[in-house]
Amino acid sequence: MRTAKVEANERIRATQEELGIDNGNRLPFLCECDDAACRTIIRVTAAEYAQARSSGWYVVATGHSGAPRVVSDGDGYAVVEG
């Protein structure tokens, strides 16, 4: 399920770029946790999201980690290793 959420977020990010929405504000993305039923929206900047994805990490809502290691914390979200 995590893969489907990442793919959805990649489409969300592409749409944000097409619309020119990349001004450093926190933008909406889906929580990339392992829970198939989770539809929590998190807000991170495009740069934060890109950094997590380029490292092979996931962006999840705070408390949704389920991952062995939290890489960093933000306001309402955490970046976790897969």
Biopython code that builds the backbone (N, CA, C, O; Angstrom):
import numpy as np
from Bio.PDB.StructureBuilder import StructureBuilder

atoms = [
    (1, "MET", "N", (0.826, -1.207, 0.000)),
    (1, "MET", "CA", (0.000, 0.000, 0.000)),
    (1, "MET", "C", (0.860, 1.256, 0.000)),
    (1, "MET", "O", (0.495, 2.267, -0.601)),
    (2, "ARG", "N", (2.002, 1.190, 0.676)),
    (2, "ARG", "CA", (2.869, 2.360, 0.741)),
    (2, "ARG", "C", (3.222, 2.839, -0.668)),
    (2, "ARG", "O", (3.261, 4.043, -0.922)),
    (3, "THR", "N", (3.479, 1.909, -1.578)),
    (3, "THR", "CA", (3.848, 2.269, -2.949)),
    (3, "THR", "C", (2.741, 3.077, -3.619)),
    (3, "THR", "O", (3.023, 4.047, -4.322)),
    (4, "ALA", "N", (1.492, 2.690, -3.409)),
    (4, "ALA", "CA", (0.370, 3.417, -4.007)),
    (4, "ALA", "C", (0.303, 4.842, -3.476)),
    (4, "ALA", "O", (0.010, 5.771, -4.229)),
    (5, "LYS", "N", (0.572, 5.021, -2.190)),
    (5, "LYS", "CA", (0.550, 6.369, -1.612)),
    (5, "LYS", "C", (1.687, 7.217, -2.164)),
    (5, "LYS", "O", (1.501, 8.399, -2.453)),
    (6, "VAL", "N", (2.864, 6.616, -2.312)),
    (6, "VAL", "CA", (3.998, 7.351, -2.885)),
    (6, "VAL", "C", (3.683, 7.753, -4.319)),
    (6, "VAL", "O", (3.960, 8.884, -4.718)),
    (7, "GLU", "N", (3.110, 6.847, -5.091)),
    (7, "GLU", "CA", (2.746, 7.164, -6.477)),
    (7, "GLU", "C", (1.718, 8.288, -6.516)),
    (7, "GLU", "O", (1.807, 9.177, -7.362)),
    (8, "ALA", "N", (0.746, 8.259, -5.613)),
    (8, "ALA", "CA", (-0.245, 9.336, -5.552)),
    (8, "ALA", "C", (0.424, 10.653, -5.203)),
    (8, "ALA", "O", (0.112, 11.685, -5.797)),
    (9, "ASN", "N", (1.338, 10.627, -4.246)),
    (9, "ASN", "CA", (2.045, 11.852, -3.874)),
    (9, "ASN", "C", (2.907, 12.384, -5.009)),
    (9, "ASN", "O", (3.046, 13.596, -5.169)),
    (10, "GLU", "N", (3.484, 11.490, -5.793)),
    (10, "GLU", "CA", (4.278, 11.929, -6.949)),
    (10, "GLU", "C", (3.374, 12.636, -7.967)),
    (10, "GLU", "O", (3.777, 13.628, -8.574)),
    (11, "ARG", "N", (2.161, 12.127, -8.149)),
    (11, "ARG", "CA", (1.202, 12.790, -9.048)),
    (11, "ARG", "C", (0.764, 14.135, -8.466)),
    (11, "ARG", "O", (0.629, 15.119, -9.193)),
    (12, "ILE", "N", (0.545, 14.168, -7.154)),
    (12, "ILE", "CA", (0.197, 15.430, -6.495)),
    (12, "ILE", "C", (1.318, 16.442, -6.698)),
    (12, "ILE", "O", (1.058, 17.597, -7.033)),
    (13, "ARG", "N", (2.551, 16.019, -6.498)),
    (13, "ARG", "CA", (3.697, 16.910, -6.648)),
    (13, "ARG", "C", (3.817, 17.409, -8.090)),
    (13, "ARG", "O", (4.085, 18.589, -8.314)),
    (14, "ALA", "N", (3.622, 16.529, -9.055)),
    (14, "ALA", "CA", (3.703, 16.928, -10.464)),
    (14, "ALA", "C", (2.640, 17.974, -10.782)),
    (14, "ALA", "O", (2.908, 18.933, -11.504)),
    (15, "THR", "N", (1.439, 17.793, -10.246)),
    (15, "THR", "CA", (0.363, 18.769, -10.460)),
    (15, "THR", "C", (0.708, 20.099, -9.809)),
    (15, "THR", "O", (0.471, 21.156, -10.395)),
    (16, "GLN", "N", (1.265, 20.058, -8.606)),
    (16, "GLN", "CA", (1.689, 21.290, -7.933)),
    (16, "GLN", "C", (2.706, 22.041, -8.799)),
    (16, "GLN", "O", (2.627, 23.260, -8.947)),
    (17, "GLU", "N", (3.657, 21.298, -9.366)),
    (17, "GLU", "CA", (4.669, 21.915, -10.223)),
    (17, "GLU", "C", (4.036, 22.508, -11.478)),
    (17, "GLU", "O", (4.366, 23.627, -11.872)),
    (18, "GLU", "N", (3.122, 21.759, -12.111)),
    (18, "GLU", "CA", (2.443, 22.255, -13.313)),
    (18, "GLU", "C", (1.692, 23.551, -13.037)),
    (18, "GLU", "O", (1.632, 24.435, -13.892)),
    (19, "LEU", "N", (1.117, 23.662, -11.837)),
    (19, "LEU", "CA", (0.356, 24.854, -11.466)),
    (19, "LEU", "C", (1.235, 25.969, -10.904)),
    (19, "LEU", "O", (0.746, 27.051, -10.579)),
    (20, "GLY", "N", (2.529, 25.699, -10.793)),
    (20, "GLY", "CA", (3.444, 26.713, -10.277)),
    (20, "GLY", "C", (3.332, 26.919, -8.776)),
    (20, "GLY", "O", (3.639, 27.996, -8.265)),
    (21, "ILE", "N", (2.895, 25.890, -8.076)),
    (21, "ILE", "CA", (2.738, 25.983, -6.621)),
    (21, "ILE", "C", (3.998, 25.416, -5.978)),
    (21, "ILE", "O", (4.086, 24.216, -5.721)),
    (22, "ASP", "N", (4.953, 26.270, -5.724)),
    (22, "ASP", "CA", (6.200, 25.837, -5.097)),
    (22, "ASP", "C", (6.884, 27.062, -4.511)),
    (22, "ASP", "O", (8.008, 27.403, -4.879)),
    (23, "ASN", "N", (6.189, 27.710, -3.599)),
    (23, "ASN", "CA", (6.700, 28.963, -3.051)),
    (23, "ASN", "C", (7.238, 28.817, -1.637)),
    (23, "ASN", "O", (7.366, 29.809, -0.919)),
    (24, "GLY", "N", (7.557, 27.591, -1.229)),
    (24, "GLY", "CA", (8.095, 27.363, 0.101)),
    (24, "GLY", "C", (7.035, 27.125, 1.156)),
    (24, "GLY", "O", (7.360, 26.819, 2.303)),
    (25, "ASN", "N", (5.767, 27.261, 0.783)),
    (25, "ASN", "CA", (4.695, 26.983, 1.736)),
    (25, "ASN", "C", (4.541, 25.480, 1.916)),
    (25, "ASN", "O", (4.956, 24.693, 1.066)),
    (26, "ARG", "N", (3.951, 25.102, 3.017)),
    (26, "ARG", "CA", (3.664, 23.696, 3.273)),
    (26, "ARG", "C", (2.461, 23.276, 2.427)),
    (26, "ARG", "O", (1.401, 23.900, 2.477)),
    (27, "LEU", "N", (2.647, 22.214, 1.656)),
    (27, "LEU", "CA", (1.637, 21.743, 0.713)),
    (27, "LEU", "C", (1.071, 20.402, 1.177)),
    (27, "LEU", "O", (1.734, 19.677, 1.919)),
    (28, "PRO", "N", (-0.152, 20.062, 0.747)),
    (28, "PRO", "CA", (-0.766, 18.805, 1.186)),
    (28, "PRO", "C", (-0.229, 17.578, 0.435)),
    (28, "PRO", "O", (-0.067, 17.586, -0.785)),
    (29, "PHE", "N", (0.036, 16.533, 1.214)),
    (29, "PHE", "CA", (0.433, 15.227, 0.693)),
    (29, "PHE", "C", (-0.260, 14.163, 1.531)),
    (29, "PHE", "O", (-0.690, 14.434, 2.652)),
    (30, "LEU", "N", (-0.368, 12.955, 0.990)),
    (30, "LEU", "CA", (-0.913, 11.830, 1.746)),
    (30, "LEU", "C", (0.145, 11.274, 2.688)),
    (30, "LEU", "O", (1.328, 11.235, 2.351)),
    (31, "CYS", "N", (-0.284, 10.845, 3.862)),
    (31, "CYS", "CA", (0.597, 10.136, 4.781)),
    (31, "CYS", "C", (1.045, 8.855, 4.088)),
    (31, "CYS", "O", (0.218, 8.126, 3.538)),
    (32, "GLU", "N", (2.343, 8.575, 4.109)),
    (32, "GLU", "CA", (2.882, 7.406, 3.429)),
    (32, "GLU", "C", (3.130, 6.235, 4.385)),
    (32, "GLU", "O", (4.038, 5.433, 4.166)),
    (33, "CYS", "N", (2.323, 6.140, 5.442)),
    (33, "CYS", "CA", (2.475, 5.032, 6.395)),
    (33, "CYS", "C", (2.004, 3.723, 5.762)),
    (33, "CYS", "O", (1.464, 3.712, 4.656)),
    (34, "ASP", "N", (2.220, 2.623, 6.481)),
    (34, "ASP", "CA", (1.861, 1.293, 5.982)),
    (34, "ASP", "C", (0.378, 0.955, 6.105)),
    (34, "ASP", "O", (-0.064, -0.055, 5.557)),
    (35, "ASP", "N", (-0.392, 1.767, 6.805)),
    (35, "ASP", "CA", (-1.812, 1.482, 7.022)),
    (35, "ASP", "C", (-2.594, 1.768, 5.740)),
    (35, "ASP", "O", (-2.716, 2.920, 5.325)),
    (36, "ALA", "N", (-3.114, 0.726, 5.124)),
    (36, "ALA", "CA", (-3.842, 0.867, 3.854)),
    (36, "ALA", "C", (-5.073, 1.760, 3.972)),
    (36, "ALA", "O", (-5.484, 2.380, 2.991)),
    (37, "ALA", "N", (-5.668, 1.833, 5.170)),
    (37, "ALA", "CA", (-6.877, 2.634, 5.368)),
    (37, "ALA", "C", (-6.568, 4.099, 5.695)),
    (37, "ALA", "O", (-7.481, 4.924, 5.701)),
    (38, "CYS", "N", (-5.331, 4.431, 5.959)),
    (38, "CYS", "CA", (-4.965, 5.800, 6.350)),
    (38, "CYS", "C", (-5.103, 6.754, 5.167)),
    (38, "CYS", "O", (-4.566, 6.510, 4.087)),
    (39, "ARG", "N", (-5.822, 7.825, 5.389)),
    (39, "ARG", "CA", (-5.985, 8.874, 4.376)),
    (39, "ARG", "C", (-5.640, 10.236, 4.984)),
    (39, "ARG", "O", (-6.143, 11.269, 4.544)),
    (40, "THR", "N", (-4.775, 10.220, 6.000)),
    (40, "THR", "CA", (-4.373, 11.446, 6.676)),
    (40, "THR", "C", (-3.594, 12.339, 5.720)),
    (40, "THR", "O", (-2.724, 11.877, 4.982)),
    (41, "ILE", "N", (-3.921, 13.610, 5.750)),
    (41, "ILE", "CA", (-3.205, 14.601, 4.941)),
    (41, "ILE", "C", (-2.148, 15.251, 5.823)),
    (41, "ILE", "O", (-2.433, 15.695, 6.935)),
    (42, "ILE", "N", (-0.939, 15.299, 5.314)),
    (42, "ILE", "CA", (0.144, 15.998, 6.001)),
    (42, "ILE", "C", (0.556, 17.182, 5.141)),
    (42, "ILE", "O", (0.282, 17.212, 3.941)),
    (43, "ARG", "N", (1.202, 18.136, 5.744)),
    (43, "ARG", "CA", (1.659, 19.307, 4.997)),
    (43, "ARG", "C", (3.162, 19.474, 5.183)),
    (43, "ARG", "O", (3.659, 19.634, 6.298)),
    (44, "VAL", "N", (3.867, 19.433, 4.061)),
    (44, "VAL", "CA", (5.312, 19.645, 4.040)),
    (44, "VAL", "C", (5.644, 20.522, 2.839)),
    (44, "VAL", "O", (4.845, 20.637, 1.909)),
    (45, "THR", "N", (6.806, 21.132, 2.859)),
    (45, "THR", "CA", (7.211, 21.913, 1.692)),
    (45, "THR", "C", (7.627, 20.962, 0.577)),
    (45, "THR", "O", (7.933, 19.796, 0.827)),
    (46, "ALA", "N", (7.637, 21.457, -0.633)),
    (46, "ALA", "CA", (8.068, 20.641, -1.771)),
    (46, "ALA", "C", (9.508, 20.186, -1.583)),
    (46, "ALA", "O", (9.856, 19.059, -1.935)),
    (47, "ALA", "N", (10.342, 21.055, -1.032)),
    (47, "ALA", "CA", (11.753, 20.710, -0.802)),
    (47, "ALA", "C", (11.889, 19.599, 0.235)),
    (47, "ALA", "O", (12.706, 18.694, 0.066)),
    (48, "GLU", "N", (11.097, 19.658, 1.308)),
    (48, "GLU", "CA", (11.138, 18.607, 2.329)),
    (48, "GLU", "C", (10.697, 17.276, 1.738)),
    (48, "GLU", "O", (11.302, 16.237, 2.003)),
    (49, "TYR", "N", (9.639, 17.315, 0.937)),
    (49, "TYR", "CA", (9.151, 16.093, 0.319)),
    (49, "TYR", "C", (10.196, 15.524, -0.647)),
    (49, "TYR", "O", (10.476, 14.325, -0.626)),
    (50, "ALA", "N", (10.763, 16.374, -1.479)),
    (50, "ALA", "CA", (11.759, 15.920, -2.454)),
    (50, "ALA", "C", (12.986, 15.333, -1.759)),
    (50, "ALA", "O", (13.539, 14.332, -2.213)),
    (51, "GLN", "N", (13.407, 15.949, -0.670)),
    (51, "GLN", "CA", (14.571, 15.436, 0.060)),
    (51, "GLN", "C", (14.298, 14.049, 0.628)),
    (51, "GLN", "O", (15.148, 13.162, 0.546)),
    (52, "ALA", "N", (13.126, 13.862, 1.198)),
    (52, "ALA", "CA", (12.769, 12.557, 1.747)),
    (52, "ALA", "C", (12.743, 11.500, 0.642)),
    (52, "ALA", "O", (13.333, 10.430, 0.789)),
    (53, "ARG", "N", (12.071, 11.797, -0.445)),
    (53, "ARG", "CA", (11.959, 10.821, -1.530)),
    (53, "ARG", "C", (13.313, 10.524, -2.161)),
    (53, "ARG", "O", (13.586, 9.374, -2.505)),
    (54, "SER", "N", (14.168, 11.534, -2.322)),
    (54, "SER", "CA", (15.471, 11.292, -2.953)),
    (54, "SER", "C", (16.359, 10.397, -2.085)),
    (54, "SER", "O", (17.292, 9.765, -2.582)),
    (55, "SER", "N", (16.064, 10.350, -0.798)),
    (55, "SER", "CA", (16.818, 9.494, 0.123)),
    (55, "SER", "C", (16.162, 8.126, 0.293)),
    (55, "SER", "O", (16.687, 7.271, 1.007)),
    (56, "GLY", "N", (15.011, 7.913, -0.363)),
    (56, "GLY", "CA", (14.300, 6.653, -0.237)),
    (56, "GLY", "C", (13.503, 6.559, 1.057)),
    (56, "GLY", "O", (13.122, 5.464, 1.473)),
    (57, "TRP", "N", (13.250, 7.695, 1.696)),
    (57, "TRP", "CA", (12.505, 7.745, 2.944)),
    (57, "TRP", "C", (11.040, 8.073, 2.654)),
    (57, "TRP", "O", (10.671, 8.392, 1.524)),
    (58, "TYR", "N", (10.219, 7.988, 3.697)),
    (58, "TYR", "CA", (8.789, 8.237, 3.587)),
    (58, "TYR", "C", (8.378, 9.350, 4.542)),
    (58, "TYR", "O", (8.988, 9.542, 5.594)),
    (59, "VAL", "N", (7.343, 10.072, 4.162)),
    (59, "VAL", "CA", (6.809, 11.153, 4.992)),
    (59, "VAL", "C", (5.475, 10.676, 5.548)),
    (59, "VAL", "O", (4.556, 10.351, 4.796)),
    (60, "VAL", "N", (5.379, 10.638, 6.872)),
    (60, "VAL", "CA", (4.190, 10.101, 7.524)),
    (60, "VAL", "C", (3.674, 11.086, 8.570)),
    (60, "VAL", "O", (4.416, 11.944, 9.050)),
    (61, "ALA", "N", (2.413, 10.954, 8.911)),
    (61, "ALA", "CA", (1.841, 11.768, 9.985)),
    (61, "ALA", "C", (2.500, 11.378, 11.305)),
    (61, "ALA", "O", (2.868, 10.220, 11.503)),
    (62, "THR", "N", (2.644, 12.331, 12.189)),
    (62, "THR", "CA", (3.223, 12.053, 13.498)),
    (62, "THR", "C", (2.463, 10.902, 14.157)),
    (62, "THR", "O", (1.234, 10.906, 14.213)),
    (63, "GLY", "N", (3.206, 9.926, 14.650)),
    (63, "GLY", "CA", (2.609, 8.768, 15.303)),
    (63, "GLY", "C", (2.251, 7.636, 14.368)),
    (63, "GLY", "O", (1.817, 6.581, 14.829)),
    (64, "HIS", "N", (2.417, 7.817, 13.069)),
    (64, "HIS", "CA", (2.065, 6.782, 12.087)),
    (64, "HIS", "C", (3.279, 5.997, 11.612)),
    (64, "HIS", "O", (3.165, 5.173, 10.704)),
    (65, "SER", "N", (4.400, 6.232, 12.192)),
    (65, "SER", "CA", (5.654, 5.723, 11.670)),
    (65, "SER", "C", (5.654, 4.228, 11.400)),
    (65, "SER", "O", (5.681, 3.826, 10.237)),
    (66, "GLY", "N", (5.626, 3.396, 12.421)),
    (66, "GLY", "CA", (5.722, 1.961, 12.211)),
    (66, "GLY", "C", (7.045, 1.554, 11.599)),
    (66, "GLY", "O", (7.238, 0.388, 11.254)),
    (67, "ALA", "N", (7.952, 2.495, 11.462)),
    (67, "ALA", "CA", (9.247, 2.248, 10.835)),
    (67, "ALA", "C", (10.314, 2.099, 11.916)),
    (67, "ALA", "O", (10.155, 2.605, 13.027)),
    (68, "PRO", "N", (11.399, 1.404, 11.589)),
    (68, "PRO", "CA", (12.440, 1.197, 12.587)),
    (68, "PRO", "C", (13.147, 2.481, 13.018)),
    (68, "PRO", "O", (13.660, 2.562, 14.134)),
    (69, "ARG", "N", (13.175, 3.473, 12.147)),
    (69, "ARG", "CA", (13.928, 4.676, 12.508)),
    (69, "ARG", "C", (13.276, 5.932, 11.947)),
    (69, "ARG", "O", (12.976, 6.018, 10.756)),
    (70, "VAL", "N", (13.064, 6.903, 12.828)),
    (70, "VAL", "CA", (12.597, 8.224, 12.418)),
    (70, "VAL", "C", (13.836, 9.048, 12.101)),
    (70, "VAL", "O", (14.718, 9.196, 12.947)),
    (71, "VAL", "N", (13.905, 9.579, 10.901)),
    (71, "VAL", "CA", (15.056, 10.360, 10.444)),
    (71, "VAL", "C", (14.953, 11.793, 10.943)),
    (71, "VAL", "O", (15.941, 12.370, 11.397)),
    (72, "SER", "N", (13.749, 12.372, 10.860)),
    (72, "SER", "CA", (13.539, 13.736, 11.338)),
    (72, "SER", "C", (12.061, 13.943, 11.640)),
    (72, "SER", "O", (11.195, 13.210, 11.163)),
    (73, "ASP", "N", (11.804, 14.963, 12.448)),
    (73, "ASP", "CA", (10.434, 15.322, 12.811)),
    (73, "ASP", "C", (10.124, 16.717, 12.309)),
    (73, "ASP", "O", (11.006, 17.572, 12.228)),
    (74, "GLY", "N", (8.872, 16.938, 11.973)),
    (74, "GLY", "CA", (8.410, 18.269, 11.591)),
    (74, "GLY", "C", (7.112, 18.551, 12.306)),
    (74, "GLY", "O", (6.725, 17.820, 13.218)),
    (75, "ASP", "N", (6.440, 19.603, 11.897)),
    (75, "ASP", "CA", (5.186, 20.005, 12.515)),
    (75, "ASP", "C", (4.056, 19.126, 11.974)),
    (75, "ASP", "O", (3.490, 19.413, 10.919)),
    (76, "GLY", "N", (3.733, 18.058, 12.702)),
    (76, "GLY", "CA", (2.648, 17.162, 12.302)),
    (76, "GLY", "C", (3.078, 16.016, 11.411)),
    (76, "GLY", "O", (2.234, 15.252, 10.943)),
    (77, "TYR", "N", (4.367, 15.879, 11.166)),
    (77, "TYR", "CA", (4.839, 14.796, 10.316)),
    (77, "TYR", "C", (6.224, 14.313, 10.766)),
    (77, "TYR", "O", (6.913, 14.989, 11.529)),
    (78, "ALA", "N", (6.610, 13.146, 10.284)),
    (78, "ALA", "CA", (7.943, 12.606, 10.511)),
    (78, "ALA", "C", (8.443, 12.017, 9.201)),
    (78, "ALA", "O", (7.654, 11.556, 8.376)),
    (79, "VAL", "N", (9.749, 12.035, 9.016)),
    (79, "VAL", "CA", (10.389, 11.388, 7.885)),
    (79, "VAL", "C", (10.989, 10.102, 8.438)),
    (79, "VAL", "O", (11.746, 10.129, 9.408)),
    (80, "VAL", "N", (10.644, 8.969, 7.811)),
    (80, "VAL", "CA", (11.073, 7.677, 8.332)),
    (80, "VAL", "C", (11.774, 6.847, 7.249)),
    (80, "VAL", "O", (11.532, 7.011, 6.053)),
    (81, "GLU", "N", (12.642, 5.961, 7.711)),
    (81, "GLU", "CA", (13.246, 5.010, 6.791)),
    (81, "GLU", "C", (12.213, 3.955, 6.449)),
    (81, "GLU", "O", (11.295, 3.705, 7.231)),
    (82, "GLY", "N", (12.353, 3.337, 5.292)),
    (82, "GLY", "CA", (11.404, 2.327, 4.843)),
    (82, "GLY", "C", (11.566, 1.072, 5.591)),
    (82, "GLY", "O", (10.843, 0.107, 5.342)),
]
sb = StructureBuilder()
sb.init_structure("model")
sb.init_model(0)
sb.init_chain("A")
sb.init_seg("    ")
for serial, (resi, resn, name, xyz) in enumerate(atoms, 1):
    if name == "N":
        sb.init_residue(resn, " ", resi, " ")
    sb.init_atom(name, np.array(xyz, "f"), 0.0, 1.0, " ", f" {name:<3s}", serial, name[0])
structure = sb.get_structure()
